[in-house]
Amino acid sequence: MTIKAIRITRTTALAGAAGMTAAILVAATTLLVTQRPAQAFPAYAQKTDLHCSVCHVNPKGGGPTNAYGTKWFTTGMKVPKKKR
């Protein structure tokens, strides 16, 4: 069994680097182009027992939040305890 040594030239190394750079650029472009806006999570509504319209401008949820929703998000997503 004979093992052949492959000589890697500077041109081969540069071609490999150019290919890797192109692949990274394609991946980054794909991620940027295919981004979608954030959506409301029904799990929050189930967890908090609140309807989506409590936090969102759109009654169906998703999109911009109202003052309560913004406050809820900025305080670490904690629902105030209900008074008994």
ROKE-735351 format. One line per field, with one value per atom (N, C-alpha, C): residue in three letters; x negated, y, z negated. Coordinates in Angstrom, 1 decimal. Layout:
! residues N
res = (ALA | ...) $
east = (X | ...) $
north = (Y | ...) $
up = (Z | ...) $
END
This chain:
! residues 84
res = (MET | MET | MET | THR | THR | THR | ILE | ILE | ILE | LYS | LYS | LYS | ALA | ALA | ALA | ILE | ILE | ILE | ARG | ARG | ARG | ILE | ILE | ILE | THR | THR | THR | ARG | ARG | ARG | THR | THR | THR | THR | THR | THR | ALA | ALA | ALA | LEU | LEU | LEU | ALA | ALA | ALA | GLY | GLY | GLY | ALA | ALA | ALA | ALA | ALA | ALA | GLY | GLY | GLY | MET | MET | MET | THR | THR | THR | ALA | ALA | ALA | ALA | ALA | ALA | ILE | ILE | ILE | LEU | LEU | LEU | VAL | VAL | VAL | ALA | ALA | ALA | ALA | ALA | ALA | THR | THR | THR | THR | THR | THR | LEU | LEU | LEU | LEU | LEU | LEU | VAL | VAL | VAL | THR | THR | THR | GLN | GLN | GLN | ARG | ARG | ARG | PRO | PRO | PRO | ALA | ALA | ALA | GLN | GLN | GLN | ALA | ALA | ALA | PHE | PHE | PHE | PRO | PRO | PRO | ALA | ALA | ALA | TYR | TYR | TYR | ALA | ALA | ALA | GLN | GLN | GLN | LYS | LYS | LYS | THR | THR | THR | ASP | ASP | ASP | LEU | LEU | LEU | HIS | HIS | HIS | CYS | CYS | CYS | SER | SER | SER | VAL | VAL | VAL | CYS | CYS | CYS | HIS | HIS | HIS | VAL | VAL | VAL | ASN | ASN | ASN | PRO | PRO | PRO | LYS | LYS | LYS | GLY | GLY | GLY | GLY | GLY | GLY | GLY | GLY | GLY | PRO | PRO | PRO | THR | THR | THR | ASN | ASN | ASN | ALA | ALA | ALA | TYR | TYR | TYR | GLY | GLY | GLY | THR | THR | THR | LYS | LYS | LYS | TRP | TRP | TRP | PHE | PHE | PHE | THR | THR | THR | THR | THR | THR | GLY | GLY | GLY | MET | MET | MET | LYS | LYS | LYS | VAL | VAL | VAL | PRO | PRO | PRO | LYS | LYS | LYS | LYS | LYS | LYS | LYS | LYS | LYS | ARG | ARG | ARG) $
east = (-0.8 | 0.0 | -0.9 | -0.6 | -1.4 | -0.6 | -1.1 | -0.4 | -1.1 | -0.3 | -0.8 | -0.6 | -1.6 | -1.6 | -1.0 | 0.0 | 0.6 | 0.1 | -0.4 | -1.0 | 0.1 | 0.3 | 1.3 | 0.6 | 1.0 | 0.4 | 1.1 | 0.5 | 1.1 | 2.4 | 2.5 | 3.7 | 4.8 | 4.5 | 5.5 | 6.1 | 5.2 | 5.6 | 6.5 | 6.1 | 6.9 | 8.3 | 8.3 | 9.6 | 10.5 | 10.0 | 10.8 | 11.3 | 10.5 | 10.9 | 12.0 | 11.8 | 12.8 | 14.2 | 14.1 | 15.3 | 16.0 | 15.2 | 15.8 | 16.4 | 15.7 | 16.2 | 17.5 | 17.6 | 18.8 | 20.0 | 19.7 | 20.7 | 21.2 | 20.3 | 20.7 | 21.6 | 21.2 | 22.0 | 23.4 | 23.5 | 24.8 | 25.7 | 25.1 | 25.8 | 26.3 | 25.5 | 25.8 | 26.9 | 26.8 | 27.8 | 29.2 | 29.1 | 30.4 | 31.0 | 30.3 | 30.8 | 31.4 | 30.8 | 31.3 | 32.6 | 32.6 | 33.7 | 35.0 | 34.8 | 35.9 | 36.4 | 35.9 | 36.4 | 37.8 | 38.6 | 40.0 | 40.1 | 41.1 | 41.3 | 41.7 | 41.5 | 41.8 | 43.3 | 43.8 | 45.2 | 45.5 | 46.8 | 47.3 | 47.2 | 47.0 | 46.9 | 48.1 | 49.0 | 50.1 | 49.8 | 48.6 | 48.2 | 48.2 | 47.9 | 48.0 | 49.4 | 50.3 | 51.7 | 52.2 | 51.8 | 52.2 | 51.6 | 50.3 | 49.6 | 50.2 | 50.5 | 50.9 | 52.4 | 53.2 | 54.6 | 55.2 | 54.4 | 54.8 | 55.0 | 55.9 | 56.1 | 55.0 | 54.7 | 53.7 | 53.9 | 55.1 | 55.4 | 55.1 | 54.8 | 54.3 | 53.0 | 52.1 | 50.8 | 50.6 | 51.4 | 51.2 | 52.2 | 51.9 | 52.8 | 53.8 | 53.3 | 54.2 | 54.8 | 56.2 | 56.8 | 56.4 | 55.9 | 55.5 | 54.1 | 53.4 | 52.0 | 51.0 | 49.8 | 48.7 | 48.7 | 47.6 | 47.4 | 47.1 | 47.4 | 47.0 | 47.7 | 47.1 | 47.7 | 48.3 | 49.3 | 49.8 | 48.9 | 49.3 | 48.5 | 48.4 | 49.4 | 49.3 | 48.4 | 48.5 | 47.6 | 46.1 | 45.9 | 44.5 | 44.0 | 44.8 | 44.4 | 44.1 | 45.0 | 44.8 | 43.5 | 43.2 | 41.9 | 40.7 | 40.8 | 39.6 | 39.4 | 40.4 | 40.2 | 39.9 | 39.5 | 39.1 | 40.2 | 41.2 | 42.4 | 43.0 | 43.3 | 44.0 | 45.3 | 46.3 | 47.7 | 47.9 | 48.4 | 48.6 | 49.6 | 49.4 | 50.2 | 51.6 | 52.6 | 54.0 | 54.3 | 55.1 | 55.5 | 56.7 | 56.7 | 57.8 | 58.8) $
north = (-1.2 | 0.0 | 1.2 | 2.1 | 3.3 | 4.5 | 5.4 | 6.6 | 7.7 | 8.5 | 9.6 | 10.9 | 11.6 | 12.9 | 13.9 | 14.6 | 15.7 | 17.0 | 17.7 | 19.0 | 20.0 | 20.8 | 21.8 | 23.1 | 23.7 | 25.0 | 26.1 | 27.3 | 28.5 | 28.8 | 28.5 | 28.7 | 27.8 | 26.6 | 25.7 | 26.2 | 26.6 | 27.1 | 28.4 | 29.3 | 30.5 | 30.2 | 29.2 | 28.8 | 28.2 | 27.4 | 26.9 | 28.0 | 29.0 | 30.1 | 30.9 | 31.1 | 31.9 | 31.1 | 29.8 | 29.0 | 29.1 | 29.0 | 29.1 | 30.5 | 31.6 | 32.9 | 33.1 | 32.5 | 32.6 | 31.8 | 30.7 | 29.9 | 30.7 | 31.3 | 32.1 | 33.3 | 34.0 | 35.1 | 34.7 | 33.5 | 33.0 | 32.7 | 32.0 | 31.7 | 32.9 | 33.9 | 35.2 | 35.9 | 36.0 | 36.6 | 35.9 | 34.6 | 33.8 | 34.1 | 34.1 | 34.4 | 35.8 | 36.8 | 38.1 | 38.3 | 37.6 | 37.8 | 37.0 | 35.9 | 35.1 | 35.4 | 36.4 | 36.7 | 37.1 | 36.7 | 37.1 | 37.9 | 38.7 | 39.5 | 38.6 | 39.0 | 38.2 | 38.0 | 36.9 | 36.5 | 36.3 | 36.5 | 36.2 | 34.7 | 34.3 | 32.9 | 32.5 | 31.6 | 31.2 | 30.6 | 30.1 | 29.5 | 30.6 | 31.9 | 32.9 | 33.1 | 33.1 | 33.3 | 32.2 | 31.0 | 29.8 | 29.9 | 30.3 | 30.3 | 31.4 | 32.6 | 33.7 | 33.8 | 33.0 | 33.1 | 34.4 | 35.1 | 36.4 | 36.2 | 37.0 | 37.0 | 37.7 | 37.4 | 38.1 | 39.6 | 40.1 | 41.5 | 42.3 | 41.6 | 42.3 | 43.0 | 42.3 | 42.9 | 43.4 | 43.0 | 43.4 | 44.3 | 45.2 | 46.1 | 45.2 | 44.3 | 43.4 | 42.4 | 42.2 | 41.3 | 39.9 | 39.5 | 38.1 | 37.9 | 38.9 | 38.7 | 39.0 | 39.0 | 39.3 | 40.8 | 41.2 | 42.6 | 43.5 | 44.8 | 45.7 | 45.5 | 45.8 | 45.7 | 47.0 | 47.0 | 48.2 | 48.5 | 49.5 | 49.9 | 48.8 | 48.0 | 46.9 | 45.9 | 45.5 | 44.5 | 45.0 | 46.2 | 46.8 | 46.7 | 47.1 | 47.0 | 45.6 | 44.7 | 43.3 | 42.7 | 43.1 | 42.6 | 43.2 | 44.5 | 45.2 | 44.8 | 44.2 | 43.8 | 42.3 | 41.7 | 40.3 | 39.3 | 39.8 | 38.9 | 38.2 | 39.0 | 38.5 | 39.2 | 38.4 | 38.9 | 39.3 | 40.5 | 40.9 | 40.0 | 39.7 | 38.8 | 39.4 | 38.6 | 39.0 | 39.3 | 40.4 | 40.7 | 39.8 | 39.4 | 38.5 | 39.2) $
up = (0.0 | 0.0 | 0.0 | 0.9 | 1.1 | 0.7 | -0.1 | -0.4 | 0.4 | 1.1 | 1.9 | 1.0 | 1.0 | 0.4 | 1.3 | 0.9 | 1.7 | 1.3 | 2.3 | 2.1 | 2.2 | 1.1 | 1.1 | 1.5 | 2.5 | 3.0 | 2.4 | 2.5 | 2.0 | 2.7 | 4.0 | 4.8 | 4.3 | 4.0 | 3.5 | 2.1 | 1.3 | 0.0 | 0.1 | 1.0 | 1.2 | 1.8 | 2.7 | 3.3 | 2.2 | 1.3 | 0.2 | -0.7 | -1.0 | -1.8 | -1.1 | 0.1 | 0.9 | 0.9 | 1.0 | 1.0 | -0.4 | -1.4 | -2.8 | -3.0 | -2.6 | -2.7 | -1.9 | -0.7 | 0.0 | -0.7 | -1.3 | -2.0 | -3.2 | -3.9 | -5.1 | -4.6 | -3.5 | -3.0 | -2.6 | -1.9 | -1.5 | -2.7 | -3.7 | -4.9 | -5.7 | -5.8 | -6.5 | -5.7 | -4.4 | -3.6 | -3.7 | -3.7 | -3.8 | -5.2 | -6.2 | -7.6 | -7.6 | -7.0 | -7.0 | -6.2 | -5.1 | -4.1 | -4.7 | -5.3 | -5.7 | -7.2 | -7.8 | -9.1 | -9.1 | -10.2 | -10.3 | -11.6 | -11.6 | -12.9 | -14.0 | -15.2 | -16.4 | -16.5 | -16.9 | -17.1 | -18.5 | -18.8 | -20.2 | -20.4 | -21.6 | -22.0 | -22.7 | -22.2 | -22.9 | -24.3 | -24.4 | -25.7 | -26.8 | -26.5 | -27.5 | -27.9 | -27.0 | -27.3 | -28.2 | -27.9 | -28.7 | -30.1 | -30.1 | -31.4 | -32.3 | -31.7 | -32.5 | -32.7 | -31.9 | -31.9 | -31.4 | -30.6 | -30.0 | -28.5 | -27.9 | -26.5 | -25.8 | -24.6 | -23.8 | -23.7 | -23.7 | -23.6 | -24.8 | -25.9 | -27.1 | -26.9 | -26.1 | -25.9 | -24.5 | -23.5 | -22.1 | -21.6 | -20.7 | -20.0 | -19.2 | -18.5 | -17.7 | -18.7 | -18.7 | -19.6 | -19.4 | -18.2 | -17.9 | -18.4 | -18.9 | -19.3 | -18.2 | -18.5 | -17.6 | -17.3 | -16.7 | -16.3 | -17.5 | -17.4 | -18.4 | -19.7 | -20.8 | -22.1 | -22.6 | -23.5 | -24.1 | -25.3 | -26.1 | -27.2 | -28.2 | -28.5 | -29.4 | -28.9 | -27.7 | -27.1 | -27.1 | -26.8 | -26.9 | -28.3 | -29.3 | -30.7 | -31.1 | -30.7 | -31.0 | -30.5 | -29.3 | -28.7 | -29.4 | -29.7 | -30.3 | -31.8 | -32.4 | -33.8 | -33.9 | -32.8 | -32.9 | -32.7 | -32.0 | -31.7 | -32.9 | -33.9 | -35.1 | -35.2 | -35.4 | -35.6 | -37.0 | -37.3 | -38.6 | -39.3 | -40.6 | -41.3 | -41.5 | -41.4 | -41.5 | -42.9 | -43.1 | -44.5 | -44.9 | -46.1 | -46.5 | -47.4) $
END
